[in-house]
Amino acid sequence: MKKGLVVFASFALLLASGIPAFSQAPSRSVETVMIDNFDGNDPDVTWTWNVQASRFVTEGYPIINTFEAIPNSLRLVTKADETHKVIGAKVKFDRRGDNWMEIYPEKDGKPYEIPFRGNVKSLDFWVWGANYLYFLDVLVRDADGRVHIIHCGNLAFDGWRNFVIDIPTYIRQHSRLRSGPEQMTFVGFRITTDPDEFVDDYVIYIDHFKYSTGALAYIFDGYELQKADFGDDDSKKSDKDGQ
């Protein structure tokens, strides 16, 4: 009886001291992940960027390209001897109204959704505004397959401005199912015109697109077993049958 009390007291002391009784990931660990700096020198960037627009877009538009530039505020934290680039898009519409343009990642000629890691806290990027009353949104797809529109604000300003956008807590970033999506994904940027604003000549630039995340929030002891192969994978069975 006394031996049992000693063991219980030792376990209680372990919990009270703040030391975890079982191995677990530090859920408060936060890191910053660069999605794309648009300089073209990141081997992890395996996609390109494309652009599309709504039905009343002028023929030959929108246009997307990269340009040698960088926001002045970033010059102090980047290497001066490197070439820095930003991505830019230009669009014209034939009439005013509810027009929009989307800048989105692409791979092998098809739209590509960039997967996030961990539990994303916020998105961080720089935008060059032309002082038109347009509105900027970010599109993300949650772990249930639904696309969410996250409003970032208007673009009625001149020059570069840093946007830091919190991810709403109601967006499910991870599926609790083994067969569900492993993470939330980035779909694209959407620029929407105000119905009364001019639409004959608009440009926008974006740079240093990154996010802050609790990268270890969904890593637990034994995480590697979640996708273990029991030999019942249908695709592998089909390959064997075809041999």
C-alpha positions, 0 to 999 in steps of 0.5 A: 500500500505504501509503495503504491502511494509513493508511485502515485505521489511521484507521478503527481509531482511529475505533472506538477513540475510541468514535465510531460509524462508522455512525449508530445510535440510543442504545440506552441512552436511557431515558424515562418514559411516562405511560400514564394519570394518570386526571385526564381531562386527557391528550389522548393517552388515547383509551380509557376503563376498564372492569371484569369479574369471575369467575362468582360475582360478586354481581349489580350488581358490579363497579363502576368510577368515578373519584374526586378523590384523590391519594397524598400522596407525589405532591402535591409533584410535581403542581400543587396548583391542578389536580384530581387523580383516581384510578380505583377499583373495587368488587366483591363475590362470593357465595362464597369461592374462586378469584375474580378481577376485571380492570380493563382499557382499552376503546375503542368499547365493546371491550377495547383493548390499550395499545401500549408504546413501545421496550424496556420496563424496568419498570411504575410505578403506585400502588395503594390497598389495603384490607388484604385478602389479595388478589393483584395481577397485570399482564397483557401480550401479547407480540409473538408474541400470548401473554398473560403474567401478571406477578405484582406481589404481595399487597394486604394493606396499608392505603392507598397503595403504589407498585409498580415491577415489572420486565418479565421478559427472557423476554417478547418485546417486538418481532417480528423479522418485518416482518408481526409486532406492532411492540410489546408491549401492556398488557392489564389489571390482575387482582386475585385473591382468596385462597380463605380471604379475605372477599369481601363488600366489596372496593375498590381504587384505582389512580393514576399508571400509567406505565413506563420504556422504552428508547424508541429501542432498536429504532430503527435507521438506515433504520427508516422503510423497514421499512413502505414500501408496495410497492403490493401491499397487499391491503386497498388492492387491494380498495378499488381493485377496489370503485371 
